[in-house]
């Protein structure tokens, strides 16, 4: 304990020299979960530089501030044979990976593939940390990977087993800002947050409005047919972007309160529903205007149109690069995987051109970051119509100037969650 106290005193002295108060420094330490444990050298440097940190003292990654995650163990060695027999276990959202792909992988390597699903990333992390589940691989989002690393829930990967990463995936995601060097993750799907609507029901051409986000606050005529995403980050971001506020990772309580107030103002205007079912409700006309992920609008067209419906009324808009959120999901290998070699091969399997393409167009509608998949190719192959070109993206959309909902401090995450609860409960 005396060594910890000495280390703490030294880092507090350096912060004081940088003009940071002892109270603020201790608040950072507590938010990062470090007040009762030793600090790593990287945490010392981050705090001395005045950077906000998350669990384990890991700096909060941003597109213009990439982070190399610490390794708590070595990756497996190259050239090992995959484990055979028994069960290979996946942890993922329901209906997010084609069963055919799972079955094909199992047949290829002589294992049965078992899926355990979760409903939210909060639930996934909690179940992993409590050891309520013991999968080999898990779906995970970039804003939670540092938390998983700090908790030693995932293991570093050996990219020798994953040649498809550099062979097939967008260059901007070979070494993403949240995991420099792809030490723990490979990308799975990509999407933007924007607006989905039915052009046969909404009289405005939303894409041509001076501020397309304002449509939600002008939707009196569509009351009862409007929806906002059921997501603690996305819903508040809608209100922030409506005001032209682009710091979508803010931890300023005043800005979060302002966003909550704007969202609550929607209730008498259009009484928005709060859900993530636009892939069903837009094509069946129970919703006409929805804050939407691009993949959900593509899903609406690809799989959910009523019989005889050509979907020509579906529209999608999202802001230009750097003005609206883009995100990607990832896969990682659990630290206690019983089949770590096979887990590496599974990650590579998901990045195969054909596997990724068919999982996208035949099952989940969320675009994988494959170089071979472009808006032009999808339109030429009559997979999607020209009017949905706007729901397909390329590597440039995920560059250093992109706008992404990224990791927050423990305190910041609580602020967002409480703010969202005030809106969704109507209090």
C-alpha positions in Angstrom: 0.0 0.0 0.0 2.9 2.4 0.8 4.2 2.0 -2.8 0.7 2.7 -4.2 0.5 5.8 -2.0 3.9 7.0 -3.2 2.9 6.5 -6.8 -0.4 8.3 -6.2 1.4 11.2 -4.6 3.8 11.5 -7.5 1.1 11.4 -10.1 -1.0 14.0 -8.2 2.1 16.2 -8.0 2.5 16.0 -11.8 -1.1 16.8 -12.3 -0.9 19.8 -10.0 2.0 21.1 -12.0 -0.2 20.9 -15.0 -2.8 23.0 -13.3 -5.2 20.2 -12.4 -6.6 20.2 -8.9 -6.2 17.3 -6.4 -10.0 17.0 -6.2 -10.4 16.7 -10.0 -7.5 14.2 -10.2 -9.0 12.0 -7.5 -12.4 12.1 -9.3 -10.7 10.9 -12.5 -9.0 8.1 -10.5 -12.2 7.0 -8.9 -14.2 7.1 -12.2 -11.5 4.9 -13.8 -11.7 2.4 -10.9 -8.1 3.1 -9.9 -8.4 4.6 -6.4 -7.8 1.3 -4.7 -5.4 -0.3 -7.1 -1.9 0.3 -8.6 -1.7 2.5 -11.7 0.0 1.3 -14.9 2.7 3.3 -16.5 0.3 4.1 -19.4 -2.3 5.3 -16.9 0.3 7.6 -15.3 1.1 9.1 -18.6 -2.5 9.5 -19.6 -3.4 11.3 -16.3 -0.3 13.5 -16.5 -1.4 14.5 -20.0 -4.8 15.5 -18.6 -6.6 12.7 -20.6 -9.8 11.2 -19.4 -9.5 7.5 -18.8 -11.9 4.6 -18.5 -11.6 1.3 -16.5 -8.0 0.2 -15.8 -6.7 3.7 -16.5 -7.0 3.1 -20.3 -7.3 6.4 -22.2 -10.7 7.0 -23.8 -10.1 6.4 -27.5 -11.4 8.8 -30.2 -11.0 8.8 -34.0 -8.4 11.5 -33.7 -6.8 10.0 -30.5 -6.2 6.3 -31.2 -5.3 4.0 -28.3 -3.1 1.0 -28.1 -4.7 -1.4 -25.6 -2.4 -3.1 -23.0 -1.8 -6.8 -23.3 -2.4 -8.8 -20.1 -1.1 -12.0 -21.8 0.6 -13.1 -25.0 -1.4 -14.2 -28.0 -1.4 -17.9 -28.9 1.6 -19.1 -31.0 1.4 -19.3 -34.8 1.0 -22.6 -36.6 -1.2 -24.4 -34.1 -3.8 -26.9 -35.2 -7.4 -26.1 -34.5 -9.3 -27.9 -31.8 -11.8 -30.4 -33.0 -14.9 -32.0 -31.6 -17.3 -30.8 -29.0 -19.0 -27.4 -29.0 -17.8 -24.0 -30.2 -19.7 -21.3 -28.4 -20.8 -17.9 -29.7 -22.1 -14.9 -27.7 -24.0 -12.5 -29.9 -27.3 -10.5 -30.4 -30.1 -12.7 -31.6 -30.7 -12.8 -35.4 -27.3 -11.0 -36.1 -25.5 -14.0 -37.7 -26.9 -16.3 -40.3 -27.4 -19.9 -38.9 -26.2 -21.1 -42.3 -22.8 -19.5 -41.7 -22.6 -21.0 -38.2 -23.5 -24.5 -39.6 -21.0 -24.1 -42.4 -18.2 -23.3 -40.0 -19.2 -26.2 -37.7 -19.1 -28.6 -40.7 -15.7 -27.3 -41.9 -14.0 -27.9 -38.5 -16.0 -30.8 -37.1 -17.7 -29.0 -34.2 -21.2 -28.1 -33.2 -21.8 -24.4 -33.0 -23.9 -23.1 -30.1 -25.3 -19.5 -29.9 -26.1 -17.8 -26.6 -27.8 -14.4 -27.2 -27.9 -11.1 -25.3 -30.2 -8.1 -25.6 -27.8 -5.2 -25.0 -24.0 -4.6 -24.7 -24.6 -3.7 -21.0 -26.1 -7.1 -20.4 -23.3 -8.8 -22.4 -20.5 -7.3 -20.4 -22.2 -8.0 -17.1 -22.8 -11.7 -18.0 -19.2 -12.1 -19.2 -17.7 -10.4 -16.1 -19.8 -12.5 -13.8 -18.9 -15.7 -15.7 -22.6 -16.4 -16.2 -21.6 -17.5 -19.7 -18.4 -19.1 -21.0 -18.3 -18.5 -24.8 -15.3 -18.8 -27.1 -16.0 -15.6 -29.0 -18.2 -12.6 -28.5 -19.7 -9.7 -30.4 -18.6 -6.4 -28.9 -18.8 -2.7 -29.7 -15.8 -0.4 -29.9 -16.9 1.7 -26.9 -16.8 -1.4 -24.6 -13.6 -3.1 -25.8 -11.3 -1.2 -23.4 -13.6 -2.2 -20.5 -13.3 -5.9 -21.6 -9.6 -5.6 -21.8 -9.3 -3.9 -18.4 -11.4 -6.7 -16.9 -9.2 -9.4 -18.6 -12.3 -10.8 -20.3 -10.8 -11.1 -23.8 -7.4 -12.2 -25.1 -5.0 -10.7 -27.6 -5.3 -12.2 -31.1 -2.6 -13.5 -33.4 -3.2 -11.9 -36.8 -1.3 -14.7 -38.5 -4.5 -16.7 -38.3 -6.6 -13.9 -39.7 -5.3 -13.1 -43.2 -8.7 -12.0 -44.4 -8.4 -8.8 -42.3 -5.9 -7.1 -44.6 -6.9 -9.0 -47.7 -10.6 -8.0 -47.6 -11.4 -5.3 -45.1 -11.4 -1.5 -45.5 -7.9 0.0 -44.7 -9.4 2.4 -42.1 -10.4 -0.6 -40.0 -7.1 -2.6 -40.2 -5.8 -0.7 -37.2 -8.9 1.1 -35.7 -8.6 4.0 -33.3 -10.2 2.0 -30.5 -7.8 -0.9 -30.9 -4.6 0.1 -32.6 -3.0 -2.8 -34.4 -6.2 -4.9 -34.1 -4.8 -6.5 -31.0 -8.1 -7.7 -29.6 -10.8 -7.3 -32.3 -11.8 -7.6 -35.9 -14.6 -5.6 -37.4 -18.0 -7.3 -38.3 -20.6 -4.8 -39.6 -20.8 -1.1 -40.2 -23.7 1.4 -40.1 -24.6 5.1 -39.8 -27.3 6.7 -37.7 -29.7 8.9 -39.7 -33.3 9.1 -40.8 -35.5 6.4 -42.4 -38.8 7.4 -43.8 -41.6 6.6 -46.3 -41.8 9.0 -49.1 -45.4 8.1 -49.7 -46.4 9.3 -46.2 -44.0 12.1 -45.5 -44.5 15.2 -47.7 -41.1 16.8 -47.0 -38.0 15.7 -48.9 -36.0 15.3 -45.7 -32.6 15.1 -47.4 -33.2 18.6 -48.9 -34.1 20.3 -45.6 -31.6 22.9 -44.2 -31.6 20.8 -41.1 -33.0 17.3 -41.7 -32.9 16.5 -38.0 -35.5 19.2 -37.4 -38.2 17.1 -39.1 -38.8 15.4 -35.8 -39.7 18.7 -34.2 -42.0 19.6 -37.1 -43.8 16.3 -37.3 -47.2 17.3 -35.8 -48.9 15.9 -38.9 -47.3 12.5 -38.4 -48.2 12.1 -34.7 -48.3 8.5 -33.7 -46.2 7.4 -36.7 -42.8 8.7 -35.5 -40.1 6.8 -33.6 -36.7 7.4 -31.9 -34.1 4.7 -31.4 -34.3 2.9 -28.1 -30.7 3.5 -27.3 -29.2 5.6 -24.5 -26.6 7.1 -26.7 -28.4 7.4 -30.0 -31.6 9.1 -28.7 -29.7 11.9 -27.0 -27.4 12.3 -30.0 -30.4 13.0 -32.1 -31.3 16.0 -30.0 -27.6 17.2 -29.9 -27.3 17.0 -33.7 -30.6 18.9 -34.1 -28.9 21.8 -32.2 -25.7 21.4 -34.3 -23.8 20.2 -31.3 -21.2 17.7 -32.5 -19.4 16.6 -29.3 -21.5 13.4 -29.0 -19.2 12.1 -26.3 -19.7 15.0 -24.0 -19.8 14.5 -20.3 -21.1 18.0 -19.6 -24.3 17.6 -17.5 -25.7 20.9 -19.0 -25.5 19.6 -22.6 -27.0 16.2 -21.6 -29.9 18.0 -19.8 -30.4 20.2 -22.9 -30.7 17.1 -25.1 -33.1 15.5 -22.6 -35.3 18.6 -22.7 -35.4 18.7 -26.5 -36.3 15.0 -26.6 -39.1 15.5 -24.1 -40.4 18.4 -26.2 -41.1 15.8 -28.9 -43.8 14.1 -26.9 -46.6 16.7 -27.4 -45.4 17.4 -31.0 -45.4 13.8 -32.4 -45.6 11.4 -29.5 -42.7 9.3 -30.7 -42.4 5.6 -30.1 -39.1 4.4 -28.8 -37.9 1.2 -30.4 -35.4 -0.4 -32.8 -38.0 -2.2 -35.0 -37.9 0.2 -38.0 -36.9 -2.7 -40.3 -40.4 -4.0 -39.7 -42.5 -0.9 -39.0 -41.4 1.1 -42.0 -42.4 -1.5 -44.5 -45.6 -2.4 -42.8 -46.5 1.4 -42.5 -47.0 1.4 -38.7 -44.2 4.0 -38.7 -43.5 6.6 -41.3 -40.6 8.5 -39.8 -37.8 6.9 -37.8 -34.4 7.7 -36.4 -32.7 4.8 -38.1 -29.5 2.8 -38.4 -28.6 2.4 -42.1 -28.6 -1.4 -41.7 -32.2 -1.5 -40.5 -33.4 0.4 -43.6 -31.5 -2.0 -45.8 -33.1 -4.9 -43.8 -36.5 -3.4 -44.4 -35.9 -3.5 -48.1 -34.1 -6.8 -48.3 -36.3 -9.0 -46.1 -39.3 -7.3 -44.7 -41.4 -5.9 -47.6 -45.0 -7.2 -47.7 -45.8 -9.5 -50.6 -46.0 -7.6 -53.9 -44.4 -4.4 -52.3 -41.4 -3.0 -54.3 -40.2 -0.8 -51.5 -39.9 2.2 -53.8 -41.1 4.6 -51.1 -38.2 3.8 -48.7 -35.7 6.6 -48.1 -32.6 7.0 -46.0 -30.5 10.1 -45.1 -27.5 10.5 -42.9 -25.1 13.5 -42.5 -21.8 13.8 -44.4 -18.7 12.4 -42.9 -17.8 14.0 -39.6 -21.3 15.5 -39.1 -23.2 12.4 -38.0 -22.5 9.1 -36.2 -21.0 6.1 -37.9 -20.2 2.9 -36.0 -19.0 -0.7 -36.4 -19.4 -3.8 -34.4 -16.6 -6.3 -33.7 -15.8 -9.8 -32.7 -13.3 -10.8 -30.0 -12.0 -14.0 -28.4 -12.7 -14.7 -24.7 -9.7 -14.9 -22.4 -10.9 -18.3 -21.2 -11.9 -19.8 -24.6 -11.5 -23.5 -24.6 -10.9 -23.5 -28.4 -8.6 -20.4 -28.9 -7.2 -21.6 -32.3 -10.6 -22.3 -33.6 -11.8 -19.0 -32.3 -9.1 -17.2 -34.4 -10.2 -19.2 -37.5 -13.8 -18.2 -36.8 -12.9 -14.5 -36.9 -11.1 -15.1 -40.2 -14.1 -17.1 -41.5 -16.4 -14.1 -40.8 -14.1 -11.9 -42.9 -14.2 -14.2 -45.9 -15.7 -12.3 -48.9 -18.5 -14.9 -49.6 -19.4 -15.5 -46.0 -19.6 -11.7 -45.3 -21.6 -11.0 -48.5 -24.2 -13.7 -47.9 -24.6 -12.9 -44.2 -25.3 -9.3 -45.3 -27.6 -9.7 -48.3 -29.3 -12.9 -47.3 -29.7 -12.4 -43.5 -28.9 -9.3 -41.4 -28.8 -6.3 -43.8 -25.8 -4.7 -42.0 -23.0 -3.9 -44.3 -19.7 -5.6 -43.6 -16.6 -3.4 -44.3 -15.6 -5.5 -47.3 -13.6 -3.7 -50.0 -15.6 -5.7 -52.6 -19.0 -4.5 -51.4 -19.9 -1.1 -52.8 -23.0 0.9 -53.5 -22.3 0.6 -57.2 -21.9 -3.1 -57.1 -25.1 -3.7 -55.0 -27.1 -1.5 -57.3 -25.7 -3.1 -60.5 -26.5 -6.5 -59.1 -30.1 -5.3 -58.3 -29.6 -6.1 -54.6 -30.7 -2.6 -53.6 -32.4 0.2 -55.5 -30.7 3.5 -56.4 -32.6 5.5 -53.8 -30.9 3.4 -51.0 -27.4 4.2 -52.2 -27.3 6.6 -49.3 -27.4 3.7 -46.8 -24.1 2.2 -48.1 -20.6 3.5 -47.1 -16.9 3.1 -47.8 -13.6 3.2 -45.9 -13.4 7.0 -46.1 -16.5 7.3 -43.8 -14.5 5.7 -40.9 -11.4 7.9 -41.0 -9.8 10.1 -38.3 -12.4 12.8 -38.8 -15.4 10.6 -38.4 -18.0 11.1 -35.7 -18.3 8.1 -33.5 -20.0 7.4 -30.2 -17.0 6.3 -28.2 -16.1 5.1 -24.7 -17.0 7.3 -21.7 -15.8 7.5 -18.1 -17.9 5.7 -15.5 -19.4 9.0 -14.5 -20.1 10.0 -18.0 -21.8 6.8 -18.9 -24.1 7.1 -15.8 -25.0 10.7 -16.9 -26.1 9.5 -20.4 -28.0 6.5 -19.0 -29.8 8.6 -16.4 -30.6 11.3 -19.0 -32.1 8.7 -21.4 -34.1 7.2 -18.6 -35.7 10.6 -17.9 -36.8 10.8 -21.5 -38.0 7.2 -22.0 -39.9 7.2 -18.7 -41.4 10.7 -19.5 -40.2 12.1 -16.1 
